[in-house]
Each structure stands twice: as structure tokens, then as C-alpha cells.
Amino acid sequence: MPVLYAGQKNGAITEYDLTLQSGRTAFFDNQFTPTIGINQSYLGPTLDMVNGADVRMSVTNTLEEDATLHWHGFHVPARYDGTPHQRIAPGETWTAQFQVRQKPSLFWYHSHAHRRAGPQVYHGLAGPIIVRDDEGRTDSLPHEYGIDDVPLIVQDRAFGSDGRLIYARSMHDIMMGMRGDTLLVNGVIDPAFECQTELLRLRLLNGSNARIYDFEFETQQSFLMTGSDGGHLEAPVRMSRIRLSPGERAEIVVDASHGVPLQLLARSLSGEMGMMDGGMMGGRWGRGNSRRSSEGSVFKVLLIVPNEQLRPSTATPAKLTTLPAIDPSKAVKTRRFVLEMGMGMGMRGRGGFTINGKSMDMARIDERVKLDTTEIWEVENASMMAHPFHVHDVQFRILDRNGRPPPEHEMGLKDTVLLSSRERVRLLLSFKDYADSDTPYMYHCHILEHEDAGMMGQFVIEA
């Protein structure tokens, strides 16, 4: 379980001190793996934040290369977003100060270094953020951290026989994104959790570089999905399987009152949703905890073992929140974004991964948006594989997929959306609070190797 870090109060400001550091982590018995992390050897603590609080983030880089920390899903001024423009050189400290303006939900922080996000996140530069409601009010859902409220950071990794992480930069690894045959959950292989309450809230984060997972229980037991990337759904949605691409989150409530152990699985699909889907990974290194099936790789995520004396839990409310009505007529402009993958590029992949025919250029602003306006962004995946599309600064609403309304579980606040091959989605975005004509936000594919190779663009918000 990641350590909970609520920061230190300094007057009206809550301060968080974060150190990017190298270390060694024991994923396997009697073997240490060189890793990097935040305030520890691998990953970072769970940052506990309150909606409406003013926070100061001091990030010190003790690594031997430039790095950044991006607050994924947060609505913050562009200069504090932690993009490649806010690089932290070795030995330097970067300070970001902003008000937490997020609905209660699971967010995360991770490296967004220019052309180095993939390897840095892969080796450990990431961690969860839980935003709670204002002081004095509690969530109507399970909310005792580590008791009935558990974050699960899911990452696939490849290890060599010596225990070292393998981050290969072959053409295949760039084209498909880096994939491994071993699943880490909160930095642990095959974890188990002793459940003490009838209901358990799991906050799922797909923190992998490239894999797309279907999460389900081995027994096909259903659960209630209560939240997506940016906050609660209006009402719980009963499901037995939820698909998450890299960067996406989902909050689910699981009923453990029957007292029978539950094994949560993650299925990584073959075929259209992931093309080759890392099928050769298991045989390539042989350290993994996955098995192969006709549906692709199947990983164990978490074994939930109910205690003999379960504490009663409050029933999940039928109404969780009220979201603003989706009104496309408010949009003043429609922008189009086409994701493409060219063939025959060099080993570094530059020029082959594009949005609207352009590869990422730090010196180029691709879009200029007006403050206090609402727009429709139409995103089309013109490539042969699926891509998760992430937009910085805003939580958007999905209007439709190929002209059809989104399913119930996708009708909440989102910052990352998965597009299948040849799929088109329309998003409704509102830009408010912060204008900066010089400092851009990003939009990009959240397969980190694609982001690093150029499938990313920049936009500024102008007053």
C-alpha cells in the first residue's frame, strides 16, 4: 500500500516536498533492481489533497538527467503543469503553487520529460493523488485509506534474469509501446489484501506505458463503478468488466460480504485493440506472472481475502453527484485532431507519429484557445492500433463515439479517452480560470513511447 502523504501545513498553504531519486527495489527474493522513485526507491507516495486547498509542490531532482512532474488530470496554470517546458535539471528544485480545483477522485503524477517520459515512468517516476472533498465533509463511499479505500497502480514490466528492468528501444517497442510480462501493482507482484469491511473501494489506475486492460473478477462477480478520471459518476453503474487504457482511472465498489476470496484479473487483449499485444514478451524474458489465453495475456492484479468478522458498510448511494448538463450548442468552435502512425521511420521514430500530420515541436504552438469558451474537439484515430488521447488542464465530456452516445460509465468527467482503430470521438471541453499566451498545455497519445516519438501537440489559452 503506498504511503499516504498529506503534506505539511504552513499557514494557509499545504506544502509537499518531493525528491526524485535513484535506488534499488526488491521485486524478487534476494535480488535488487535499480529503479527511480519519488521520496523512495520506486514510485511515490499517495498525495492526499483537499479540494479547494492551496498547495505548494517543491520537486527536487537528484537524478543524473532532466526530469519533470506532471499533475495528470489537474486544472492548474500552464506554468505549473509539469510539462516538458518545466524541466528540472539535476540538482535543481522546481516549485509549483496552485489551488486544488478537482472533484474528489483519483489522479496521478508522473514524469513528462521531453522524449524521456517513457523510460522515466517505466523505471518508477509516478505516483497516485487522491483528492477529497472540503474539510469537515466525508465521502459517502468507503473512504478509510488502506482499510476500505485502496488505490491500485497497475504497471506491466519486463525483467532480465539479473533482476534489472528491461526498457528496449527496438522498432517494435516504439510501434507498440513498451510492454512486459510481469505485472506490478503498487510496485508488488501478486499482492493480496485482507478485507475488513463488507464493501471495498478500489481506485484503479492504468499506469502502464502501453497496455490496455480489461479488469474483471475471476468469478465474473459484478461491481459498481462509481467514478471515472475526474470524479464521481452521477449514479453507480453495475458492471462485470471495465476497460482502461494508459492514463485512465476508474473507481469501483466491490461487495465482499459473502466472505469468499476474490481474484481481480487484468486481461490484455490481442487483436484490434493492441495488435500484437506483446505476445512474445512472455517467452522473451520468462520472469512474468501472466498467462496466455485465446483472449491475450491474463495478469493477476489483487487477491481479496475477506476477514472472518467483516465490519458493516454503508450502502452505496443511488445518487452520487450532479454533473452539468452536456450542451454542445455552447461550443464556439470545432477542432479536428487526426492521430496517425507512419511506417518506415528510423529507430527513434521521429516523424512517424503525428497529430494532424505534425510531429511534436517544442517551439511550435499548434492551437490557440480563447479563455471562457467551450469547444468541441473531434478526434479521429486513422492508425491501425488503439490510442488513448489525453488533454491537459481540462476534464472533458464525451459527446459521442462514431456518432453514437457513449456508454453510461463514460458519461462522467474524463481527461483520457481510448480510441480504437478508425474510431472517431467528439469531446466537449470548457477552458476557464487560467490564460497564458506563452506557456502551452499538451494533448497527446498516452502510450508513452508514442508521446516521446512525436504524437503530441501544444495549445495555449489566451485571454
Secondary structure, 3 states (H helix, E strand, C coil): CCCEECCEEECCEEEEEEEEEEEEEEEECCEEEEEEEECCCCECCEEEEECCCEEEEEEEECCCCCECCEEECCCCCHHHCCCHHHCECCCCEEEEEEECCCCCEEEEEECCCCCCHHHHHHHCCEEEEEEECCCCCCCCCCCCECCCEEEEEEEEECECCCCCECCCCCHHHHHHCCCCCEEEECCECCCEEEEEECEEEEEEEECCCCCCEEEEECCCCCEEEEEECCEEEEEEEEECCEEECCCCEEEEEEECCCCCCEEEEEEEECECCCECCCCCHHHHHCCCCEEEECCEEEEEEEEEEEEEEEECCCCCCCCCCCCCCCCHHHEEEEEEEEEEECCCCCCCCCCCEEECCECCCCCCCCEEEECCEEEEEEEEECCCCCEEEEECCCCEEEEEECCECCCHHHCCCECEEEECCCCEEEEEEEECCCCEEEEEEEEEECCHHHHHHCCEEEEEEEC
